[in-house]
Amino acid sequence: MSENTCRSLRYYEHMLRYQVAFHFPHAQGEMVVAEALDFPGAVSQGFDLPDARLMIASAMEDLAELLLEAGKPLPTPNPDASVADADLIELVPLSVHVGAARV
């Protein structure tokens, strides 16, 4: 394994990852709803699962940037966060850009 690969793996291991619940549509015309269970306020939707994944990641990034710019801490990820009626729960990594710096 190359040094760059090892460095990338170490970086990924230390990223904040939040539990996201996905609720699939049950009727024609409904969207996939995504809710970050351990990131209050992060809720979004998408036309399908890949779109919902992109939209919830964007919502989390926007909320994180607002929190950091206001000098507030990010929510602590909870590996035990769950919701009974979710169709799928996945860990979603957080990528944040604040000013010119990337956190």
Contacts in CASP RR format, 6 or more apart in sequence:
PFRMAT RR
TARGET T0000
AUTHOR 0000-0000-0000
METHOD contacts of the structure
MODEL  1
MSENTCRSLRYYEHMLRYQVAFHFPHAQGEMVVAEALDFPGAVSQGFDLP
DARLMIASAMEDLAELLLEAGKPLPTPNPDASVADADLIELVPLSVHVGA
ARV
12 93 0 8 1.000
15 93 0 8 1.000
15 94 0 8 1.000
15 95 0 8 1.000
16 74 0 8 1.000
16 77 0 8 1.000
16 93 0 8 1.000
16 94 0 8 1.000
17 77 0 8 1.000
17 91 0 8 1.000
17 92 0 8 1.000
17 93 0 8 1.000
17 94 0 8 1.000
18 36 0 8 1.000
18 37 0 8 1.000
18 38 0 8 1.000
18 39 0 8 1.000
18 42 0 8 1.000
18 60 0 8 1.000
18 75 0 8 1.000
18 77 0 8 1.000
18 81 0 8 1.000
18 91 0 8 1.000
18 92 0 8 1.000
18 94 0 8 1.000
19 36 0 8 1.000
19 37 0 8 1.000
19 38 0 8 1.000
19 77 0 8 1.000
19 78 0 8 1.000
19 79 0 8 1.000
19 81 0 8 1.000
19 82 0 8 1.000
19 89 0 8 1.000
19 90 0 8 1.000
19 91 0 8 1.000
20 34 0 8 1.000
20 35 0 8 1.000
20 36 0 8 1.000
20 37 0 8 1.000
20 53 0 8 1.000
20 56 0 8 1.000
20 89 0 8 1.000
20 90 0 8 1.000
20 91 0 8 1.000
20 92 0 8 1.000
21 34 0 8 1.000
21 35 0 8 1.000
21 37 0 8 1.000
21 82 0 8 1.000
21 83 0 8 1.000
21 86 0 8 1.000
21 88 0 8 1.000
21 89 0 8 1.000
22 32 0 8 1.000
22 33 0 8 1.000
22 34 0 8 1.000
22 49 0 8 1.000
22 52 0 8 1.000
22 86 0 8 1.000
22 87 0 8 1.000
22 88 0 8 1.000
22 89 0 8 1.000
22 90 0 8 1.000
23 32 0 8 1.000
23 33 0 8 1.000
23 34 0 8 1.000
23 35 0 8 1.000
23 85 0 8 1.000
23 86 0 8 1.000
23 87 0 8 1.000
24 32 0 8 1.000
24 49 0 8 1.000
24 87 0 8 1.000
24 88 0 8 1.000
25 31 0 8 1.000
25 32 0 8 1.000
31 45 0 8 1.000
31 46 0 8 1.000
31 47 0 8 1.000
31 52 0 8 1.000
32 45 0 8 1.000
32 46 0 8 1.000
32 47 0 8 1.000
32 48 0 8 1.000
32 49 0 8 1.000
32 51 0 8 1.000
32 52 0 8 1.000
33 43 0 8 1.000
33 44 0 8 1.000
33 45 0 8 1.000
33 46 0 8 1.000
33 52 0 8 1.000
34 43 0 8 1.000
34 44 0 8 1.000
34 45 0 8 1.000
34 46 0 8 1.000
34 52 0 8 1.000
34 53 0 8 1.000
34 55 0 8 1.000
34 56 0 8 1.000
35 42 0 8 1.000
35 43 0 8 1.000
35 56 0 8 1.000
35 83 0 8 1.000
36 42 0 8 1.000
36 43 0 8 1.000
36 56 0 8 1.000
36 59 0 8 1.000
36 60 0 8 1.000
36 92 0 8 1.000
37 78 0 8 1.000
37 81 0 8 1.000
37 82 0 8 1.000
37 83 0 8 1.000
37 89 0 8 1.000
38 75 0 8 1.000
38 76 0 8 1.000
38 77 0 8 1.000
38 78 0 8 1.000
38 81 0 8 1.000
39 60 0 8 1.000
39 63 0 8 1.000
39 75 0 8 1.000
39 94 0 8 1.000
40 75 0 8 1.000
41 59 0 8 1.000
41 63 0 8 1.000
42 56 0 8 1.000
42 59 0 8 1.000
42 60 0 8 1.000
42 63 0 8 1.000
43 56 0 8 1.000
43 59 0 8 1.000
44 52 0 8 1.000
44 55 0 8 1.000
44 56 0 8 1.000
44 58 0 8 1.000
44 59 0 8 1.000
45 52 0 8 1.000
45 55 0 8 1.000
46 52 0 8 1.000
46 55 0 8 1.000
49 88 0 8 1.000
53 90 0 8 1.000
53 92 0 8 1.000
56 92 0 8 1.000
57 92 0 8 1.000
57 93 0 8 1.000
57 94 0 8 1.000
57 95 0 8 1.000
60 92 0 8 1.000
60 94 0 8 1.000
61 94 0 8 1.000
61 95 0 8 1.000
61 96 0 8 1.000
61 97 0 8 1.000
64 74 0 8 1.000
64 94 0 8 1.000
64 96 0 8 1.000
65 96 0 8 1.000
65 97 0 8 1.000
65 98 0 8 1.000
67 73 0 8 1.000
67 74 0 8 1.000
68 74 0 8 1.000
68 96 0 8 1.000
68 98 0 8 1.000
68 103 0 8 1.000
69 98 0 8 1.000
74 94 0 8 1.000
82 89 0 8 1.000
83 89 0 8 1.000
95 102 0 8 1.000
96 102 0 8 1.000
96 103 0 8 1.000
97 103 0 8 1.000
END
